[in-house]
Amino acid sequence: MASSEVDQKFLGRFARETNNTNPFLSSWLYKVLGLSVLLSRKLVRARRLRKLDTTRDTKSLQLYHHIIWLSREGLVMMEQYILPMVDGYVELKVLAFKLRASFYHIYVLFHNQPSIHQTAIPSFTSANKGKAADRSSIRSSPNPLEGGPIRLPGSLPPGLAPVSVPKPSASFLLPAMNYIPTASACFNAAATYSDDLLPGSHPIRLSVKTEYSAYLYDCLHDGDGSRRIAQQAIRDVYNAQEGMDDEMFEDAAEMVGILGRMMKRGLGSSDKSSTPRILVAGTPETPKVQPAPETTKVMGTPRMDSSSGTVDTVVRIPQVPTPPTAPSPGRRVQR
């Protein structure tokens, strides 16, 4: 997200480089950097906690409120003070658009309405698969003209008060709404700028693709799209011809490792032992031959050397590997 080490490293570098040419921009970059460091600690703690009902007022929601507040302040800094001043830069422009998408990513994870973590109503059709449903107990509603209970559309039964849908407890910080369309548009813009302005092996471009892949998988539940983004990013790295220094190479290698793990998300583990072997009819199966030992212990006849006074007892002779069709044990050699 907005708290990755690669983003923080480049934020500090751009803030230092623009300190003399544009002190106003440099000051806001330092502020976003400090906010990103604080936000990273909160996000790490939030991942370790169990999923909470954000509509309930509990003590642990203080962390949730702090994350929303930090993300809101960071987004204001990016949209009002940094984005209007990055048109003359290349790497900083891509990073700024990526950070804006990162803050919206946090909105979707922690404050989206409807929530992306809500589970659907369980279906019980799998237990009675292949059987016709018993609808004998279902009765059709009587026609109001023929008599029976009559109730105006939208009215409630007597004695039942209207129930209001609970809102997230952080609605006083940020309106509870659907942020998915805005976040998707921001990620598309950041990915487009990274493809047009940066080479395939640049760490900022890989950072954009890494979070974009995570957003598709976690928020939109699009596993195929997430794996496609990660695979294309890795392919662009290997096809890139631009040079890089050692530090950028290490950052790129780390991002490629993360993308490689994202390519396997949702696929499950494949068991090779469960794959049957197919043999052609009439072709005998090749027998398996156990490998021969590397060394063979050869016992020799003890003898006394008159010149040196030493006694030879055991000699180790390396065994020559034999063909698989005619394995033979080692032979004894008398000295």
Residue pairs with C-beta under 8 A, 6 or more apart in sequence:
1 39
1 43
1 102
1 105
1 106
1 211
2 36
2 39
2 71
2 74
2 99
2 102
2 103
2 106
3 36
3 37
3 39
3 40
3 43
4 207
4 210
4 211
6 203
6 204
6 206
6 207
6 251
6 254
6 255
7 36
7 95
7 98
7 99
7 102
7 204
7 207
8 33
8 36
8 37
8 40
9 251
10 91
10 95
10 203
10 204
11 29
11 32
11 33
11 36
11 95
12 33
14 29
14 89
14 91
14 92
14 95
15 26
15 29
15 30
15 33
16 26
18 25
18 26
18 29
18 92
19 26
22 85
24 85
25 81
25 82
25 85
25 86
28 77
28 81
28 82
29 82
31 77
32 74
32 77
32 78
32 82
32 99
35 70
35 73
35 74
35 77
36 74
36 99
38 70
39 67
39 70
39 71
39 74
39 106
42 63
42 66
42 67
42 70
43 67
43 106
45 63
46 63
46 64
46 67
46 110
49 60
49 63
51 117
52 58
52 60
52 61
52 64
54 61
54 64
54 110
54 111
54 115
54 168
54 169
54 170
55 166
55 167
55 168
55 169
56 169
57 169
61 169
61 170
64 110
64 169
64 170
65 169
65 170
65 173
67 106
67 110
68 106
68 107
68 110
68 111
68 170
68 173
68 174
69 173
71 103
71 106
71 107
71 110
72 103
72 173
72 174
74 99
74 103
75 100
75 103
75 104
78 96
78 99
78 100
78 103
79 100
82 96
83 96
83 97
83 100
86 92
86 93
86 96
87 93
90 197
90 198
91 197
91 198
91 202
91 204
93 193
93 197
94 190
94 193
94 194
94 197
94 198
94 204
94 205
94 208
95 204
97 186
97 189
97 190
97 193
98 190
98 194
98 204
98 207
98 208
98 211
100 186
100 190
101 183
101 186
101 187
101 189
101 190
101 211
101 212
101 215
102 211
104 179
104 182
104 183
104 186
105 183
105 187
105 211
105 214
105 215
105 219
107 174
107 179
107 183
108 116
108 179
108 180
108 183
108 215
108 219
109 116
109 218
109 219
110 170
111 168
111 170
111 174
111 176
111 179
112 177
112 178
112 179
112 180
112 219
113 167
113 168
113 176
113 177
113 178
114 178
116 180
116 218
116 219
116 221
141 148
142 148
142 149
144 150
151 157
156 162
167 176
168 176
170 176
180 219
180 220
183 215
183 219
184 220
187 211
187 212
187 215
190 208
190 212
191 208
191 209
191 212
194 202
194 204
194 205
194 208
194 209
195 205
198 204
198 205
199 205
199 240
199 242
200 233
200 236
200 237
200 239
200 240
201 236
201 237
201 240
201 242
201 244
201 248
201 252
202 242
202 244
202 248
202 252
203 248
203 251
203 252
203 255
205 233
205 236
206 233
206 237
206 251
206 252
206 255
206 256
206 259
207 255
209 229
209 230
209 232
209 233
209 259
210 230
210 233
210 255
210 258
210 259
210 262
212 229
213 226
213 227
213 229
213 230
213 233
213 259
213 262
214 226
214 262
216 222
216 225
216 226
216 229
217 223
217 226
217 262
217 265
217 266
223 265
223 266
226 262
226 265
226 266
227 262
227 263
227 265
227 266
227 267
230 259
230 260
230 262
230 263
231 263
233 259
234 256
234 259
234 260
234 263
237 252
237 256
244 252
279 285
289 324
289 327
290 327
292 319
292 321
292 322
292 327
293 319
293 330
294 318
294 319
295 316
295 317
295 318
295 319
296 316
296 317
296 318
296 319
296 330
297 314
297 316
298 314
298 315
298 316
298 317
298 330
298 332
298 333
299 313
299 314
299 332
300 312
300 313
300 314
300 315
300 333
300 334
300 335
301 334
301 335
302 311
302 312
302 313
303 311
303 312
303 335
304 310
304 311
305 311
305 312
312 335
315 333
315 335
317 330
317 333
319 330
322 328
